[in-house]
């Protein structure tokens, strides 16, 4: 993972690029009629706005924990940059939502916008629990997921949002695995390894419920218009997750002598 650039410079660059890109895209988008946006499109992009805000808040909280435990400055810088990324993703998703005819969203439940420690356990273990589930699992599968969403997307504003999200998700994924490696080099490494091995099946089970809902395998079709707005069939989510188990989770956890394949099998129970 490369060192994060200066926050002010990064913010100014992003803002300038966004403004220039928005102006150029707006002039190109106006003449071309957009495919009709369904309720599914508005609902999905609305959920993405909420998910990005939630991710920003949770990552900010995780970064606070890293500061409190005196973690590597590089990790802290990376965490803060991810917060900015997630807010940028929310802004881009909101533009698509409005373009699709979406209205005001319900307020986010504030109790979901942070992390909770577990009793009197050391802060390092709370960091490990959050880092593994949110970044090693969630952000790792997000990379192939957004790649597939992007492939069928033809609406310029939606494609631009997915381009940015996909680019950033690679760095967010790498942050998670770098964080796990860092924790496994600390004196608390045996306790961290024990926690991951014990809780990985439950983490996988929660991921299954999100990506492989009951009946999801039968929902394999989607209209061309919905695809153009950056959606994909529910069945594809499960396929992408199953592929990520063998391609990503098993080898990456194996580097730390953690059996992800066994944890995945146990999660099915």
LUMNU-694181 format. One record per residue: x, y, z of N, C-alpha, C in turn; residue number from 1. Coordinates in pm, whole numbers, plus 32768, in hexadecimal, padded with zeros to 4 digits. Atoms other than C-alpha are relative to their C-alpha. Layout:
<gudrens>
GUDREN,n_x,n_y,n_z,ca_x,ca_y,ca_z,c_x,c_y,c_z,nr
GUDREN,X,Y,Z,X,Y,Z,X,Y,Z,NUM
...
</gudrens>
This chain:
<gudrens>
GUDREN,n_x,n_y,n_z,ca_x,ca_y,ca_z,c_x,c_y,c_z,nr
GUDREN,8055,7F88,8000,8000,8000,8000,8058,807C,8000,1
GUDREN,7FAF,7F87,8007,808C,8151,7FA3,7FD4,8062,806A,2
GUDREN,8020,7F9C,7F9B,8098,8273,8093,7F99,8062,7FC9,3
GUDREN,806A,7FA3,802B,7F65,8354,8085,8038,808B,7FEA,4
GUDREN,7FD2,7F77,8017,7F99,84B1,7FF1,7FCB,805E,806A,5
GUDREN,802E,7F9B,7FA1,7F6A,85EC,80BA,7F6A,8016,7FEF,6
GUDREN,8093,7FFB,8004,7DF9,860C,8116,7FCD,807B,7FB8,7
GUDREN,8030,7F86,8040,7DD1,8776,80AA,8016,7FFB,7F6A,8
GUDREN,7FE3,8006,808F,7E7A,873D,7F5E,7FA3,7F9D,7FBC,9
GUDREN,8057,8065,8038,7DAF,8601,7F23,7F73,8035,7FF0,10
GUDREN,8087,7FCB,8004,7C69,86B3,7F77,7FF0,8067,7F92,11
GUDREN,8007,7F99,8067,7CB4,87DA,7E96,8004,7FC3,7F75,12
GUDREN,7FF7,8042,8082,7D15,86F4,7D78,7F7E,7FBB,7FDD,13
GUDREN,8080,8043,8018,7BDA,8623,7DA0,7F94,8063,7FDB,14
GUDREN,8068,7F9D,801A,7AFE,8759,7DAA,800E,803B,7F74,15
GUDREN,7FE9,7FC7,8085,7B9F,87EE,7C74,7FDD,7F9C,7F93,16
GUDREN,801E,8066,8064,7B86,86A7,7BB9,7F6A,7FE9,7FF6,17
GUDREN,8090,8014,8001,7A1D,8677,7C23,7FB9,8071,7FB6,18
GUDREN,8042,7F8E,803F,79BC,87D7,7BB4,8013,7FFD,7F69,19
GUDREN,7FE4,8003,808F,7A68,87B9,7A65,7FB8,7F8C,7FBD,20
GUDREN,8042,8075,8038,79DF,865D,7A2C,7F6A,8014,7FF9,21
GUDREN,8090,7FE8,7FFE,787F,86C2,7A92,7FD5,805A,7F8E,22
GUDREN,8023,7FA2,806A,787D,87E7,79A1,8009,7FBF,7F76,23
GUDREN,7FEF,8042,8082,7902,8719,7881,7F95,7F96,7FEA,24
GUDREN,8064,8069,800D,7818,85F7,78C7,7F76,803B,7FEB,25
GUDREN,8085,7FC4,800B,76EA,86DA,78EC,7FE4,8029,7F70,26
GUDREN,8015,7FD3,808A,771E,876A,7793,7FED,7F8A,7FA2,27
GUDREN,800F,8075,8056,773A,860E,76FF,7F7E,7FB5,801B,28
GUDREN,8074,8051,7FDB,7617,8576,77BF,7F7D,803E,7FD1,29
GUDREN,8080,7FC0,801D,750C,8678,776C,7FC3,7FD6,7F7A,30
GUDREN,803E,801F,8081,74E1,8629,75F8,7FCE,7F70,7FF7,31
GUDREN,8022,808D,8010,74C4,84B0,762B,7F91,7FDA,8062,32
GUDREN,806B,802B,7FA5,737E,8426,76B5,8030,7F8C,8057,33
GUDREN,7FDA,806A,7FA4,73AD,834A,77E4,7F99,7F91,7FFE,34
GUDREN,8064,806B,7FF5,730B,81F5,7805,7FA7,801B,8079,35
GUDREN,8059,7FE6,7F8E,71DD,81FE,78EC,8037,7FC0,807F,36
GUDREN,7FCF,8032,7F7F,7235,81D3,7A5A,7F8B,7FC5,804E,37
GUDREN,8069,8046,7FB6,7166,80D8,7B1C,8009,801E,8095,38
GUDREN,7FFA,7FF5,7F6F,7110,80D3,7C8C,8078,7FB4,8037,39
GUDREN,7F8C,804F,7FD4,721E,7FCA,7CAD,8080,8052,7FF5,40
GUDREN,7F8A,7FAA,8012,7321,80BF,7C25,8006,8069,806E,41
GUDREN,8001,7F98,7F98,72B8,81D4,7D12,801A,7FC2,8089,42
GUDREN,7FEA,8041,7F7F,72AD,80E1,7E36,8090,7FD6,8014,43
GUDREN,7F77,8030,7FF4,7403,804F,7DED,8062,8072,8014,44
GUDREN,7FA3,7F90,7FEF,74B5,819C,7DC5,7FE7,8048,8084,45
GUDREN,801A,7FCA,7F7B,7406,821A,7EFE,8045,7FAF,806B,46
GUDREN,7FBA,8055,7F9F,748D,80F0,7FBE,8097,8014,7FF9,47
GUDREN,7F70,7FE9,800C,75E7,8135,7F33,802A,8081,8046,48
GUDREN,7FE1,7F84,7FB7,75DE,8299,7FB8,800A,7FE1,8095,49
GUDREN,8002,8021,7F72,7583,8214,8110,8077,7FAB,8027,50
GUDREN,7F90,805A,7FE2,768B,8102,8101,8084,804C,8003,51
GUDREN,7F83,7FB4,8004,779E,81F9,80A5,800C,805B,807A,52
GUDREN,7FFB,7FAE,7F87,7742,82E7,81C0,801F,7FAA,807A,53
GUDREN,7FE7,8059,7F8F,773A,81C4,82B2,8091,7FD2,8001,54
GUDREN,7F75,802A,8008,788C,814A,8236,805F,806F,802B,55
GUDREN,7FAB,7F8F,7FD8,791F,82A6,8263,8003,800E,8098,56
GUDREN,8008,7FF1,7F6E,78A5,82BA,83CB,8049,7F90,8048,57
GUDREN,7FC0,8072,7FBF,791A,815D,8425,8098,8005,7FEE,58
GUDREN,7F6F,7FF7,8016,7A70,8190,8386,803D,806F,8054,59
GUDREN,7FCF,7F94,7FA9,7A96,82D9,8440,8010,7FCD,808F,60
GUDREN,7FFA,8037,7F78,7A4D,8220,8586,8074,7F9E,800C,61
GUDREN,7F91,805F,7FFE,7B41,810B,852F,8086,8049,8000,62
GUDREN,7F85,7FB2,8003,7C4C,820E,84E1,801B,8041,8087,63
GUDREN,7FEF,7FCC,7F78,7C0F,82AE,8634,803C,7F95,805A,64
GUDREN,7FC8,806D,7FB1,7C53,815C,86D2,8094,7FEB,7FE0,65
GUDREN,7F73,800F,8027,7D97,8143,860A,8055,806D,8041,66
GUDREN,7FB7,7F93,7FBD,7E01,8296,8693,800E,7FE2,8094,67
GUDREN,7FFE,801B,7F70,7DA6,822E,87F4,8061,7F90,8024,68
GUDREN,7FA3,806D,7FE2,7E76,80F1,87DE,808E,801E,7FD0,69
GUDREN,7F7A,7FDB,802C,7F9F,81AC,874B,8030,7FB2,7F88,70
GUDREN,7FDF,8050,8076,7F96,80F7,85FD,805A,804D,7FA1,71
GUDREN,7FA9,7FC6,8066,8073,8137,84D1,7FC1,807D,7FC4,72
GUDREN,8036,7F88,8041,804A,829A,8447,7FD0,7FE6,7F72,73
GUDREN,802D,8020,8088,802D,8204,82EB,7F73,7FC5,8001,74
GUDREN,8086,803A,7FF5,7EFF,8137,8358,7F99,806D,8020,75
GUDREN,805B,7F93,7FDB,7E61,826A,83F7,7FE4,8059,7F87,76
GUDREN,8013,7FAD,8078,7E9A,8339,82BC,7FA6,7FB9,7F9A,77
GUDREN,8051,804C,805F,7E05,8224,81E6,7F6E,7FFE,802D,78
GUDREN,8089,8000,7FCC,7CD4,8210,82C9,7FBA,8084,7FE6,79
GUDREN,803D,7F7C,8016,7C96,8387,82B2,7FE3,8017,7F6C,80
GUDREN,801A,7FEE,808F,7CB6,837E,8139,7F86,7FAF,7FD5,81
GUDREN,8074,8051,8021,7BB6,8267,8128,7F7F,8047,8027,82
GUDREN,8076,7FB3,7FD7,7AC0,8341,81EA,7FDB,8063,7F92,83
GUDREN,8018,7FA0,806B,7AE5,844B,80DC,7FCC,7FBA,7F82,84
GUDREN,802F,804C,8075,7ABA,8344,7FCC,7F6C,7FDF,800D,85
GUDREN,808A,802A,7FEE,7975,82C7,8061,7F9F,8076,7FF3,86
GUDREN,8056,7F8A,800E,78E6,8426,8077,7FF7,802B,7F6E,87
GUDREN,8005,7FE2,8090,7947,8462,7F0B,7FA4,7F9E,7FB8,88
GUDREN,8059,8064,803D,7897,831D,7EAE,7F6E,8023,801C,89
GUDREN,8089,7FDA,7FDD,7760,8392,7F67,7FD1,8075,7FAA,90
GUDREN,8024,7F8A,8051,7766,84DD,7EAB,7FE2,7FD6,7F70,91
GUDREN,8015,802E,8089,7788,8430,7D58,7F81,7FAC,7FF6,92
GUDREN,8079,8054,8001,7677,8335,7DB2,7F84,8057,800B,93
GUDREN,8072,7FA6,7FF3,7591,8452,7E16,7FDF,8041,7F7B,94
GUDREN,8019,7FC4,8083,75BB,84F2,7CC0,7FB4,7F9F,7FA7,95
GUDREN,8046,8065,8051,754F,83AD,7C1C,7F71,7FF0,8032,96
GUDREN,8084,8010,7FC4,742B,8388,7D0C,7FA2,8071,7FD4,97
GUDREN,8051,7F8D,802A,73AD,84E5,7CB9,7FE2,7FF9,7F6A,98
GUDREN,8013,800C,8091,73E2,84AF,7B43,7F96,7F97,7FDF,99
GUDREN,8062,806B,8016,730E,8374,7B60,7F75,8025,8034,100
GUDREN,8081,7FD4,7FCD,71F7,843C,7C00,7FE9,7FDE,8092,101
GUDREN,800D,8022,7F73,723D,83D7,7D66,7FE3,8079,8056,102
GUDREN,8022,7F93,7FA5,71B3,84A8,7E81,8052,7FFA,807F,103
GUDREN,7FB9,7FFC,7F80,721A,84E9,7FE8,8007,7F75,803E,104
GUDREN,7FEC,8081,7FBE,72A3,83C2,80AB,7FDE,800C,8094,105
GUDREN,801A,8003,7F70,7246,835D,820B,8082,8017,804B,106
GUDREN,7F86,7FED,7FB1,733B,83C7,831B,803F,7F7B,8025,107
GUDREN,7FB8,8079,7FD8,7445,82C7,8369,7FED,7FE7,8095,108
GUDREN,8008,8022,7F72,7422,820F,84B0,808A,8019,803F,109
GUDREN,7F80,7FD4,7FCA,7531,82AE,8581,804B,7F91,8049,110
GUDREN,7FBD,806C,7FB8,7575,8173,8648,8050,7FA5,7FA3,111
GUDREN,7FB4,8051,8060,75FB,80D6,8506,807D,804A,7FCE,112
GUDREN,7F94,7FAD,8037,76F9,81EB,84CD,807C,8001,805A,113
GUDREN,7F89,8009,7FAC,780F,8171,85AD,801D,7F70,8023,114
GUDREN,7FD6,8085,7FD4,78BD,8049,864C,7FEE,7FF3,8096,115
GUDREN,800D,801B,7F72,7893,7FA8,879D,806C,7F9E,802C,116
GUDREN,7FA2,805F,7FC8,799E,7F05,8871,7FB7,7F8C,8040,117
GUDREN,803C,8077,7FC3,7962,7DB5,8914,8033,7FF3,808F,118
GUDREN,7FDD,800D,7F73,796A,7DD1,8A8D,8087,803F,801E,119
GUDREN,7F7E,7FCE,7FD5,7AC4,7DF6,8B1E,8072,7FCE,7FA8,120
GUDREN,7F96,8034,8053,7B82,7D5F,89FB,805F,8070,7FD5,121
GUDREN,7FA1,7F9A,802E,7CBE,7E16,8989,7FD1,8041,7F7E,122
GUDREN,802A,7FB6,8077,7C87,7F1F,8880,8032,7FBD,7F81,123
GUDREN,7FC8,8042,8077,7D67,7E5C,8791,7FA3,7F93,7FCB,124
GUDREN,805B,806A,802C,7C69,7D40,8789,7F82,803C,7FC0,125
GUDREN,8072,7FBD,803F,7B4A,7E2E,8740,8026,8031,7F74,126
GUDREN,7FD0,7FD4,8083,7C19,7EBE,8623,8009,7F89,7FA1,127
GUDREN,7FF4,8077,8055,7C60,7D5E,85A0,7F77,7FD2,7FD1,128
GUDREN,8086,802E,8023,7AF0,7CFE,85A9,7FC3,8059,7F93,129
GUDREN,8039,7FA4,8063,7A81,7E35,84EC,804F,7FFE,7F7E,130
GUDREN,7FAD,7FFD,8077,7BA7,7E36,83FC,7FEC,7F87,7FA7,131
GUDREN,8011,807A,804F,7B79,7CCD,8391,7F77,7FFD,7FBD,132
GUDREN,8086,800D,803A,7A00,7CD8,8360,7FE4,806F,7F9A,133
GUDREN,8023,7F90,8059,79E7,7E30,82C0,805C,8007,7F87,134
GUDREN,7FA1,7FEB,806D,7B23,7E3C,81F1,8033,7F7E,7FC1,135
GUDREN,7FCE,807C,803B,7BBA,7CE0,81C6,7F90,7FB4,7FB9,136
GUDREN,8070,8044,8040,7A63,7C4F,8179,7FB2,805F,7FA5,137
GUDREN,8059,7FAB,804C,7980,7D6B,810B,8040,8048,7F8B,138
GUDREN,7FC1,7FB2,806B,7A71,7E40,8043,8045,7FA6,7F99,139
GUDREN,7FC1,805C,8060,7B1B,7D12,7FA6,7F9C,7FD1,7F98,140
GUDREN,8064,802D,8062,79DB,7C8E,7F07,7FC6,8077,7FB5,141
GUDREN,8035,7F8A,8046,7977,7DF3,7EAE,804B,801B,7F7E,142
GUDREN,7FB2,7FE5,8079,7A8F,7E02,7DAC,7FC4,7FB7,7F87,143
GUDREN,803F,8041,8075,7A06,7CF3,7CC1,7F6D,8026,7FEE,144
GUDREN,808D,7FDA,800A,78A1,7D5E,7D13,7FF1,8080,7FAE,145
GUDREN,800E,7F81,8049,78D0,7EC3,7C9A,8038,7FF5,7F73,146
GUDREN,7FCE,8015,8088,7996,7E47,7B70,7F90,7FCD,7FA6,147
GUDREN,806F,8035,804F,7866,7D82,7AFB,7F93,806A,7FEE,148
GUDREN,8064,7F96,800C,7776,7EA0,7B47,8029,8065,7F95,149
GUDREN,7FCC,7F9C,805D,7853,7F88,7A7B,7FF8,7FD0,7F70,150
GUDREN,7FF9,8034,8089,7864,7EA2,794C,7F7E,8017,7FB3,151
GUDREN,807E,7FEF,8046,76F2,7EC0,78FD,7FC6,808B,8008,152
GUDREN,8036,7F7A,7FE5,76CB,802E,795B,8017,805C,7F88,153
GUDREN,7FF6,7FA8,8074,7680,8120,783E,7FD6,8090,801D,154
GUDREN,8026,7F77,7FDD,75EE,8253,78EE,807D,8049,8030,155
GUDREN,7F7E,7FC2,7FE1,7714,8347,78FC,8015,8022,8093,156
GUDREN,7FEE,7FDA,7F73,76D9,83C9,7A5D,8013,7F85,8057,157
GUDREN,7FF3,807B,7FB2,76B0,8268,7AE5,8086,7FBD,7FE3,158
GUDREN,7F7F,803C,8025,77E0,81ED,7A26,8072,804B,8044,159
GUDREN,7F97,7FB1,7FBF,78AF,830B,7AB0,8008,7FDF,8094,160
GUDREN,8000,8024,7F72,7845,82B4,7C12,8041,7F77,8015,161
GUDREN,7FC9,8086,7FF0,7899,8145,7BE3,8095,7FFC,7FDF,162
GUDREN,7F71,7FF7,801E,79E8,819A,7B44,804F,802B,807B,163
GUDREN,7FBB,7FCC,7F89,7A4C,8262,7C78,7FFC,7F9B,8072,164
GUDREN,800D,8060,7F93,79C5,8161,7D6D,805B,7F89,7FEB,165
GUDREN,7FAC,8075,801C,7A76,803E,7CC4,8093,8021,8016,166
GUDREN,7F74,7FD8,7FEF,7BBF,80FB,7CBC,8025,8006,8094,167
GUDREN,7FE3,7FF0,7F72,7BA9,8148,7E2F,7FF5,7F7E,804E,168
GUDREN,8014,807C,7FB4,7B2E,7FF1,7E9F,807F,7FAB,8004,169
GUDREN,7F83,804E,8000,7C7A,7F55,7E3B,8059,802D,8074,170
GUDREN,7FAF,7FCD,7F92,7D2D,8037,7F32,7FC2,7FE0,8088,171
GUDREN,8044,8021,7F83,7C26,7FFA,803E,8016,7F6D,8024,172
GUDREN,7FE3,808E,7FEA,7C53,7E83,8015,808E,7FEE,8036,173
GUDREN,7F75,800F,7FD6,7DCB,7EA4,8038,8015,8034,808E,174
GUDREN,7FF8,7FCC,7F78,7D9E,7F74,8174,7FDC,7F93,8065,175
GUDREN,8029,8069,7FA3,7CE8,7E53,821A,8069,7F96,8014,176
GUDREN,7F9B,806A,7FF4,7DF2,7D51,81D0,8081,8035,803D,177
GUDREN,7F8C,7FC4,7FBF,7F09,7E3F,8232,7FE9,800F,8095,178
GUDREN,8023,7FF3,7F72,7E54,7E81,837B,8009,7F7A,8046,179
GUDREN,7FF8,8085,7FC2,7E33,7D0C,83C2,8091,7FD6,8011,180
GUDREN,7F71,8022,7FF6,7FA4,7CD7,8378,8042,804D,8071,181
GUDREN,7FC8,7FAC,7F96,7FFC,7DF6,845F,7FDB,7FC9,808A,182
GUDREN,802D,8033,7F7E,7F2B,7D68,857C,8044,7F7B,8022,183
GUDREN,7FC1,8082,7FE9,7FC9,7C10,854F,8096,800B,8016,184
GUDREN,7F72,7FE9,7FDE,8120,7CAC,8585,8010,803E,808A,185
GUDREN,7FFD,7FC5,7F7A,80C3,7D42,86D8,800B,7F93,806A,186
GUDREN,7FFB,8063,7F95,80F5,7C94,8828,7F7B,7FB8,8016,187
GUDREN,8084,803D,7FEE,7F7C,7C50,8829,7FDB,7FA0,7F8F,188
GUDREN,801D,8050,8077,7F99,7B80,86E9,7FB9,7F7C,8020,189
GUDREN,8048,807E,7FE5,7F33,7A31,878A,7F6C,8016,801D,190
GUDREN,808D,7FE4,7FE1,7DF2,7ACC,8811,7FB5,802E,7F83,191
GUDREN,803E,7FD5,807D,7DAB,7B71,86C0,7FE1,7F87,7FA8,192
GUDREN,8015,8077,8054,7DD8,7A28,8607,7F8D,7FAB,8037,193
GUDREN,806B,804F,7FC2,7CF8,7973,86FF,7F78,803F,7FE7,194
GUDREN,807F,7FBA,8019,7BE9,7A7C,86D7,7FD1,7FEB,7F70,195
GUDREN,8025,800D,808D,7BF0,7A6B,855B,7FD3,7F71,7FE3,196
GUDREN,8025,808B,8019,7BE7,78EF,8555,7F79,7FDE,803E,197
GUDREN,807D,801D,7FBB,7AC8,78E8,864E,7F88,8044,7FBD,198
GUDREN,8071,7FB1,802F,79F1,79F7,85AD,7FF0,8005,7F68,199
GUDREN,800A,7FFA,8091,7A38,79CE,8439,7F85,7FB7,7FCA,200
GUDREN,807B,803F,8034,791C,78D0,8403,7F84,8059,8010,201
GUDREN,8073,7FA8,7FEC,781D,79C3,8499,8007,8079,7FA3,202
GUDREN,7FF1,7F91,805E,78AC,7ADF,83C6,7FD8,7FD5,7F73,203
GUDREN,8027,8034,8083,7888,7A08,828E,7F6A,7FEB,7FF9,204
GUDREN,8091,8016,7FFF,7724,79AF,82F5,7FB6,8083,7FE8,205
GUDREN,8040,7F7E,8017,76C8,7B20,8303,8013,802D,7F70,206
GUDREN,7FE6,7FDC,808B,7769,7B54,81AF,7FA4,7FAF,7FA4,207
GUDREN,805C,8053,804E,769E,7A30,8125,7F74,803C,7FFE,208
GUDREN,8088,7FCA,7FF8,755A,7ACC,81A0,7FF2,807E,7FAB,209
GUDREN,8005,7F85,804F,75B1,7C14,80F4,8005,7FE6,7F6A,210
GUDREN,7FE7,8017,808E,7626,7B87,7FA7,7FB1,7F8C,7FC7,211
GUDREN,8046,8078,802E,7562,7A41,7F96,7F7C,7FF1,804C,212
GUDREN,807F,8007,7FB6,7403,7A8B,801E,7FAC,7F89,7FD2,213
GUDREN,8058,806F,8023,72F9,797C,8020,7FBA,801E,7F7C,214
GUDREN,803E,7FEF,8083,727D,794B,7EBD,8050,8053,7F9F,215
GUDREN,7FB1,7FA9,8057,738F,7A26,7E30,8034,7FBB,7F83,216
GUDREN,7FC9,8049,8072,7418,7917,7D4C,7F9C,7FFA,7F8C,217
GUDREN,8065,8004,806A,72CE,7918,7C8B,7FE9,8089,7FC1,218
GUDREN,8014,7F78,8036,72DA,7A91,7C52,8077,8022,7FA6,219
GUDREN,7F8B,7FF9,8058,73C6,7A7C,7B2A,7FED,805C,7F88,220
GUDREN,8017,7FAA,8074,732B,7B6F,7A33,7FF0,8091,802B,221
GUDREN,800A,7F70,7FE7,732A,7CE8,7A17,7FE9,8044,7F7A,222
GUDREN,8019,7FBA,807E,72AF,7DDE,7912,807F,8047,7FD1,223
GUDREN,7F8D,7FB9,8038,73A8,7E83,7829,8009,808E,8038,224
GUDREN,7FFF,7F78,7FCA,733F,7FD7,78AE,803D,8003,808C,225
GUDREN,7FC7,8005,7F79,738F,7F76,7A14,8096,7FE6,7FFC,226
GUDREN,7F70,8018,800F,74E1,7EEE,79A6,8048,8080,7FD8,227
GUDREN,7FC2,7F83,802F,7529,8037,78F7,8013,8063,8072,228
GUDREN,7FF5,7FA8,7F8C,74F2,80E8,7A44,805F,7FC9,806B,229
GUDREN,7F9C,8034,7FA3,75F8,800E,7AEF,7FCC,7F9B,8063,230
GUDREN,8034,806B,7FAB,752A,7EF3,7B83,8025,7F79,7FC4,231
GUDREN,7FED,8087,8033,7555,7D7C,7B63,7FA1,7FA2,804C,232
GUDREN,805D,805D,7FC0,747C,7C4B,7BB5,8031,7FD5,808A,233
GUDREN,7FDD,802B,7F78,7471,7BD9,7D20,8054,7F81,7FFD,234
GUDREN,7FB5,807E,8007,74F4,7A82,7CBA,8095,8017,7FEA,235
GUDREN,7F72,7FE6,801D,7639,7B1E,7C40,804D,8022,807F,236
GUDREN,7FBB,7FE0,7F83,7689,7B9C,7D9E,8033,7F81,8042,237
GUDREN,7FD5,807D,7FC4,7692,7A3A,7E21,8070,7FBD,7FB2,238
GUDREN,7F98,803B,8054,7762,79C2,7CFB,8087,8045,8018,239
GUDREN,7F85,7FB4,7FE9,7861,7AD7,7D33,803B,7FDF,8088,240
GUDREN,7FCE,8021,7F7B,7878,7A88,7EA5,8040,7F76,8002,241
GUDREN,7FC7,8088,8001,78AF,7914,7E6B,8085,7FFC,7FB7,242
GUDREN,7F81,7FFC,8048,79BE,795F,7D6E,806C,8044,8053,243
GUDREN,7F9E,7FBA,7FAC,7A65,7A50,7E62,8037,7FA7,806F,244
GUDREN,7FD0,8059,7F95,7A7D,793E,7F69,8080,7FB9,7FD3,245
GUDREN,7F8B,804B,802F,7B6D,786D,7E9A,806D,8059,7FC8,246
GUDREN,7F9D,7FAB,8043,7C15,7984,7DDA,8046,8060,805F,247
GUDREN,7FCA,7F98,7FAA,7C47,7A7E,7EF4,800F,7FD6,8091,248
GUDREN,7FFB,8019,7F71,7BED,7A11,8054,805D,7F8D,8025,249
GUDREN,7FB0,8075,7FD9,7C8C,78B8,805C,8095,801C,7FF7,250
GUDREN,7F6F,7FE8,8005,7DE7,791E,7FDD,802F,8073,805A,251
GUDREN,7FD5,7F8E,7FAE,7DF2,7A6B,8097,8004,7FDB,8094,252
GUDREN,7FFC,802B,7F74,7D95,79D4,81E8,806A,7F95,8015,253
GUDREN,7F9A,8069,7FF4,7E7E,78AE,81A3,808A,803A,8019,254
GUDREN,7F7F,7FBE,7FE6,7FA1,79A3,81A2,8016,8015,8095,255
GUDREN,7FF7,7FEC,7F6F,7F53,79CF,8315,7FDC,7F80,804C,256
GUDREN,801C,8084,7FC6,7F15,785A,8352,7F74,7FFB,803D,257
GUDREN,808B,8003,7FD8,7D9E,788D,8372,7FB2,7FB9,7F91,258
GUDREN,8046,8054,8061,7CBA,778C,82C6,7F78,803D,7FDE,259
GUDREN,807D,7FBF,8027,7BB1,785B,8215,7FA0,7F9E,7FC0,260
GUDREN,8059,8060,8040,7B2B,7731,8152,7FAD,7FB6,8069,261
GUDREN,804A,8042,7F94,7ACF,767C,8292,7F9B,805F,803F,262
GUDREN,805C,7F9E,7FC6,7A34,77BB,831E,7F88,8016,7FA5,263
GUDREN,806E,7FEE,805F,7965,77E5,81E2,7FA0,7F89,8007,264
GUDREN,8057,8075,7FF5,78E3,767F,81FB,7FAD,8006,8081,265
GUDREN,8048,7FF8,7F81,7887,76B4,8368,7F94,806D,7FFB,266
GUDREN,8061,7F92,8007,77D2,77F8,830F,7F7D,7FD4,7FC2,267
GUDREN,8079,8032,8042,76DA,7732,823D,7FA2,7FBD,8064,268
GUDREN,8051,8044,7F9A,7661,7681,8377,7FB3,8063,8054,269
</gudrens>
